[in-house]
């Protein structure tokens, strides 16, 4: 069985290398011109067709749904969790890092990740919860070694002043929002890669990632592009909300262009028909070329088949 597994691992390694490529680009991704031509029609299409131009660009060999057997809104498609579990030993201060923005009081995904990756540091951010619900989430998070923070994330140049604390009214009162730079300074995470970055902030993601001018030059994506990025994301899970997107076609195209510039590639797409009956919301899972190579490298060195490709009798 060991020899059989090694042979199969070498066979699929060449396929992975071809899809990732040495520069992190993927062989099967839709070219940008094709995207632009498609997105020009989006303002005329029903909301469920908003995401037609954006498909998976890299075939993750072991993607899985966490939490398993979860049928309600909130599950996420993950890639390479087995590989991360094998290489994330040591203490949490030097191991992997998980940021989760937006919870609505449901931390099932965070608990599942903490169980699978006990050496990872888990942080939940949500400024919108009531005092009572925030206390409940805090207590549950402490049970699996996680941390809850009653504040959220704002674009780097929000209101034109970096470093300002923005107050935004909500049902729970005022929201306290910090920039990414402020958050990593407060938590002592400056310079660390956020291995898993999950975000579901109900339509506010467009301004957060692209900035108030929606160009991407002033938003969160501006921090992870270039040769010396302030923000490094290994794995991004995000729900995009089409019902709130301004300048629909241009903004959606700008968001995916920003993800491209940050080296992130889609490996899973799923329409969320539980929370958005019209299909106007979509869950996207993206992975960086560096983390994709790490997944490939781990399976190669371990001479193992990814669990999804193993015969049923050996799982």
C-alpha positions in Angstrom: 0.0 0.0 0.0 2.9 2.3 0.8 4.5 1.7 -2.7 1.1 2.2 -4.3 0.6 5.5 -2.5 4.0 6.8 -3.4 3.5 6.0 -7.1 0.2 7.8 -7.1 1.7 10.8 -5.3 4.4 11.2 -7.9 1.8 10.8 -10.7 -0.3 13.7 -9.4 2.6 15.9 -8.5 3.2 16.8 -12.1 -0.4 17.7 -12.5 -0.3 20.0 -9.4 2.9 21.7 -10.7 1.3 22.3 -14.0 -1.8 23.9 -12.4 0.1 26.1 -9.9 3.2 26.8 -12.1 6.5 28.1 -10.8 5.2 31.7 -10.7 2.0 30.9 -8.9 -0.2 31.4 -11.9 -2.7 28.7 -12.8 -3.1 27.1 -16.1 -6.9 26.9 -16.2 -7.9 30.4 -15.0 -10.1 32.7 -17.1 -8.1 35.3 -18.9 -8.7 38.9 -17.8 -10.0 40.0 -21.1 -12.6 37.3 -21.0 -13.6 38.4 -17.5 -13.9 42.0 -18.6 -16.1 41.1 -21.5 -18.4 39.0 -19.3 -18.6 41.5 -16.4 -19.8 44.2 -18.8 -23.1 42.4 -19.0 -23.6 41.8 -15.3 -25.7 45.0 -14.7 -28.2 43.6 -17.1 -28.3 40.0 -15.6 -30.3 38.6 -12.7 -28.4 38.7 -9.5 -27.7 34.9 -9.5 -25.5 35.4 -12.6 -23.2 37.8 -10.9 -20.6 35.1 -10.3 -20.7 33.3 -13.7 -17.3 34.7 -14.8 -15.4 33.5 -11.7 -14.8 29.8 -11.4 -12.2 27.7 -9.6 -8.7 28.3 -10.9 -6.8 25.6 -9.1 -7.9 22.1 -8.3 -7.2 21.6 -4.6 -6.4 17.9 -4.1 -7.9 17.5 -0.6 -10.6 20.2 -0.2 -13.1 19.6 2.6 -16.1 21.2 4.1 -15.8 22.4 7.7 -17.6 21.9 10.0 -18.4 18.5 8.5 -22.1 17.5 8.1 -23.1 21.2 8.6 -26.2 22.0 6.6 -26.9 25.5 7.8 -25.2 28.7 6.7 -21.7 29.0 8.0 -19.6 26.1 6.7 -16.4 26.8 4.7 -14.5 24.9 2.0 -10.9 24.4 3.1 -7.7 23.2 1.4 -4.6 21.6 2.9 -5.8 21.3 6.5 -4.1 17.9 6.8 -0.8 19.4 5.6 -1.1 22.3 8.0 -1.8 20.0 10.9 1.4 18.2 10.2 3.6 21.2 9.9 2.1 23.5 12.6 3.7 22.0 15.7 5.3 24.1 18.5 3.6 26.8 20.5 0.8 29.0 19.2 3.0 32.1 19.0 5.1 30.6 16.2 2.5 28.3 14.7 -0.3 29.1 12.2 -2.7 32.0 12.6 -6.4 32.2 12.0 -8.4 35.4 11.7 -12.2 35.3 11.5 -14.1 38.6 10.8 -17.9 38.4 11.3 -19.6 35.6 13.2 -23.2 36.6 13.9 -22.6 34.7 17.2 -21.9 31.4 15.4 -18.4 30.1 15.9 -18.9 26.5 14.7 -16.3 27.0 11.9 -13.7 28.4 14.3 -14.3 25.6 16.8 -13.9 23.0 14.0 -10.6 24.7 12.9 -9.3 24.7 16.4 -10.1 21.0 16.8 -8.3 20.1 13.6 -5.4 22.5 14.2 -4.9 22.7 18.0 -1.6 24.5 17.6 -3.1 27.3 15.6 -4.0 30.7 17.2 -7.6 31.5 16.6 -9.0 35.0 16.8 -12.7 36.0 16.2 -13.6 39.6 15.5 -17.2 40.9 15.6 -18.3 44.4 16.7 -22.0 43.8 16.0 -22.9 41.4 18.8 -24.9 42.3 21.9 -23.1 42.2 25.2 -24.8 38.9 26.1 -24.0 37.2 22.8 -20.4 38.5 22.9 -19.9 37.0 26.3 -21.3 33.6 25.1 -18.9 33.5 22.1 -16.0 34.6 24.4 -16.7 31.7 26.7 -17.0 29.1 23.9 -13.8 30.4 22.3 -11.9 30.1 25.6 -13.0 26.4 25.7 -11.0 25.6 22.5 -8.2 28.1 23.2 -9.5 30.9 20.9 -9.9 34.6 21.5 -12.9 36.9 20.8 -12.5 40.6 20.1 -15.6 42.9 20.1 -14.2 45.1 17.3 -14.0 44.9 13.5 -11.9 45.7 10.5 -11.9 48.9 8.4 -10.0 49.8 5.2 -6.5 51.1 5.7 -7.4 54.7 4.6 -10.9 54.9 6.0 -12.0 58.5 6.4 -8.7 59.5 4.9 -6.8 59.0 8.2 -4.7 55.9 9.0 -4.9 55.0 12.6 -8.3 56.4 13.5 -10.8 54.4 15.4 -14.1 54.5 13.4 -17.4 54.4 15.2 -20.3 53.0 13.2 -23.8 52.7 14.5 -25.4 49.2 14.6 -28.2 47.4 16.4 -25.8 46.7 19.3 -24.9 50.4 19.6 -21.6 51.7 18.1 -19.1 49.5 16.3 -15.4 50.0 17.0 -13.4 49.3 13.9 -9.6 49.2 13.5 -7.3 49.1 10.6 -5.4 45.8 9.9 -2.1 47.6 10.9 -3.7 48.6 14.3 -5.0 45.1 14.9 -1.7 43.3 14.3 0.1 45.8 16.5 -2.4 45.3 19.3 -2.1 41.5 19.1 1.6 41.3 18.5 1.2 39.7 15.1 3.1 42.2 12.9 5.0 40.4 10.2 3.1 37.1 10.6 1.2 35.4 7.8 -2.5 35.0 8.4 -2.7 31.4 7.3 -6.5 31.3 7.4 -8.4 34.6 6.8 -12.2 34.2 7.0 -14.5 37.1 6.5 -18.3 37.5 6.2 -19.4 41.1 6.9 -22.7 41.3 5.1 -21.9 43.5 2.1 -19.2 45.7 3.7 -16.5 43.6 2.1 -16.5 45.8 -1.1 -15.4 49.0 0.7 -13.0 47.1 3.0 -11.0 45.4 0.3 -11.2 48.0 -2.4 -11.5 51.2 -0.4 -14.1 54.0 -0.7 -13.1 54.7 -4.3 -13.6 51.0 -5.1 -10.3 50.9 -7.1 -8.4 48.7 -4.7 -5.7 51.3 -4.2 -6.9 52.3 -0.8 -8.4 49.1 0.5 -7.2 45.9 2.2 -5.9 44.5 -1.1 -3.4 47.4 -1.2 -1.6 45.9 1.8 -1.0 42.5 0.3 0.2 43.4 -3.2 3.8 44.1 -4.2 7.2 42.7 -3.2 7.1 43.6 0.5 3.4 43.3 1.6 2.2 44.3 5.0 -0.5 41.6 4.8 0.1 38.0 3.8 -2.8 35.7 3.4 -2.4 32.0 2.9 -6.0 30.9 2.6 -9.0 33.3 2.2 -12.7 32.3 2.8 -15.1 35.1 1.9 -18.8 35.5 1.2 -19.4 38.1 -1.4 -22.8 39.8 -1.3 -24.2 40.9 -4.7 -27.2 42.7 -3.4 -25.0 45.5 -1.9 -22.3 45.9 -4.5 -22.1 49.4 -6.0 -21.2 49.7 -9.7 -21.8 46.0 -10.0 -19.7 44.9 -13.0 -16.7 47.1 -12.4 -16.6 46.5 -8.7 -16.7 42.7 -8.9 -14.0 42.7 -11.6 -11.9 45.0 -9.4 -12.3 42.7 -6.4 -11.0 39.6 -8.3 -8.2 41.7 -9.9 -7.2 42.7 -6.4 -7.1 39.0 -5.3 -5.0 38.3 -8.4 -2.5 41.0 -7.4 -2.2 39.5 -3.9 -1.4 36.0 -5.4 -4.7 34.4 -4.4 -6.5 31.9 -6.7 -10.0 30.5 -6.4 -10.3 26.8 -5.7 -13.9 26.6 -4.7 -17.1 28.5 -5.4 -20.5 27.9 -3.9 -23.7 30.0 -4.2 -25.3 30.6 -0.8 -29.0 29.9 -1.3 -29.7 29.4 2.4 -29.0 33.1 3.3 -29.7 34.5 -0.1 -32.6 32.8 -1.8 -32.0 34.5 -5.2 -28.3 33.3 -5.4 -27.0 36.8 -4.9 -24.4 35.7 -2.3 -21.5 33.4 -3.1 -18.9 31.7 -1.0 -15.4 31.8 -2.5 -12.4 29.9 -1.2 -9.0 31.1 -2.4 -5.4 30.0 -1.7 -2.1 31.7 -2.2 0.5 30.1 -4.5 2.8 29.7 -1.5 0.3 27.7 0.5 -0.7 25.7 -2.6 3.0 24.8 -3.1 3.2 23.9 0.6 0.3 21.5 0.3 1.9 19.9 -2.7 5.3 19.6 -1.0 3.9 18.0 2.1 2.1 15.3 0.2 5.2 14.7 -2.0 7.5 14.3 1.1 5.0 12.2 2.9 4.5 10.0 -0.2 0.8 10.0 0.5 -2.3 10.4 -1.6 -4.6 13.2 -0.5 -7.5 11.8 1.6 -10.0 12.7 -1.1 -8.2 10.5 -3.6 -7.6 7.5 -1.3 -9.7 4.4 -2.0 -12.7 4.2 0.4 -11.3 1.1 2.1 -8.2 2.9 3.2 -9.7 6.1 4.7 
